[in-house]
Amino acid sequence: MPHAETASNEIAITTAATPSWRTDLAADPVRRLAGPIAEAVERLAGALPPVRIVITGRAAGAWIATQAEASAVGGASLRTRLGKALATWRSARAHDAQAMTLLGDRSEVLVVLCAPDLLAAGETNLIETLGHELVHAAQLNRPGRRQSRLADLQGNYGLVERPIAESYRAEAQICLEEAEAHELEPAILAAVRA
């Protein structure tokens, strides 16, 4: 499996189970840039956990994302997973999402990249997008954050009862993390281009 070295970890890079010419074409720049982007993120946002980058199409990306989340929380029914996959796909289409960062098994973080969107947008967008998602991976590596996100997911999948105040707290945390990731995009781009 191809990978990129970082100061603290290896980043595994794969294409979807049914790769297309688009995913294969998008994999080359991701493989070339993942190491320098990860190094910049580690300097700016903190150490990365083990990361697996999956390059795929949007529909397959929604299913991969849902399977990763369901695997992380455990116990989600097939009906719940299918519903979440459809909701994720619709959300990705509505917001023109190019990537997602999710909890994977054990300590791994999964980054799902949408190949057609990345190819259309160019290298600068790839650096900013992958940098943004790796900042989220570094955030999930901060003390207590993985466990907090796991508890949020268990509530989202209906596996545990969660007070509404906890839902609001989780949304506020996600907004703060999004702001941090957006704020660091220009610095990551400058570091990779230097």
Long-range contacts (C-beta under 8 A, 24 or more apart in sequence): 2-27, 2-31, 4-31, 4-34, 4-35, 4-38, 5-35, 6-35, 6-38, 6-39, 6-42, 6-48, 7-39, 7-42, 7-47, 8-42, 8-47, 8-48, 9-38, 9-47, 9-48, 9-49, 9-50, 9-51, 10-50, 11-35, 11-38, 11-48, 11-51, 11-52, 11-53, 12-50, 12-51, 12-52, 12-53, 13-52, 13-53, 13-55, 14-52, 14-53, 14-54, 14-55, 15-54, 15-55, 15-56, 15-115, 16-54, 16-55, 16-56, 16-57, 16-60, 16-61, 16-64, 17-60, 18-60, 20-57, 20-115, 22-57, 22-115, 22-116, 22-119, 23-55, 23-56, 23-57, 23-115, 25-115, 25-119, 26-55, 26-113, 26-115, 26-118, 26-119, 27-55, 27-115, 29-123, 29-126, 30-55, 30-113, 30-118, 30-126, 30-130, 33-123, 33-126, 33-127, 33-130, 33-192, 34-130, 36-191, 36-192, 37-127, 37-130, 37-131, 37-134, 37-188, 37-192, 38-134, 39-191, 40-131, 40-187, 40-188, 40-191, 40-192, 41-131, 41-134, 41-135, 41-137, 41-138, 41-184, 41-188, 42-138, 43-191, 44-135, 44-184, 44-187, 44-188, 44-191, 45-134, 45-135, 45-138, 45-139, 45-180, 45-184, 46-138, 46-139, 46-141, 46-142, 47-138, 47-141, 48-109, 48-134, 48-137, 48-138, 48-141, 49-107, 49-108, 49-109, 49-137, 49-138, 49-140, 49-141, 49-146, 50-107, 50-108, 50-109, 51-108, 51-109, 51-110, 51-111, 51-134, 51-137, 52-104, 52-108, 52-109, 52-110, 52-111, 53-111, 53-113, 53-130, 54-110, 54-111, 54-112, 54-113, 55-113, 55-115, 55-118, 56-112, 56-113, 56-114, 56-115, 57-114, 57-115, 57-116, 58-89, 58-92, 58-93, 58-97, 58-114, 58-116, 58-117, 59-89, 61-92, 61-100, 61-112, 61-113, 61-114, 62-86, 62-88, 62-89, 62-92, 63-89, 64-110, 64-112, 65-100, 65-102, 65-110, 65-112, 68-102, 68-103, 68-104, 68-105, 68-110, 68-112, 69-102, 69-103, 69-153, 69-157, 70-157, 71-104, 71-105, 72-102, 72-103, 72-104, 72-105, 72-150, 72-153, 73-150, 73-153, 73-154, 73-157, 73-159, 74-159, 75-157, 75-159, 76-157, 76-159, 80-157, 80-158, 84-156, 84-157, 98-125, 98-129, 99-129, 99-130, 99-132, 99-133, 100-133, 101-133, 101-134, 101-136, 101-137, 101-140, 103-140, 103-146, 103-149, 103-150, 103-153, 107-146, 109-136, 109-137, 109-140, 109-141, 111-137, 124-189, 127-188, 127-189, 127-192, 127-193, 128-185, 128-188, 128-189, 131-184, 131-185, 131-188, 131-189, 131-192, 132-181, 132-182, 132-184, 132-185, 132-188, 133-181, 135-180, 135-181, 135-184, 135-188, 136-177, 136-181, 139-177, 139-180, 139-181, 148-173
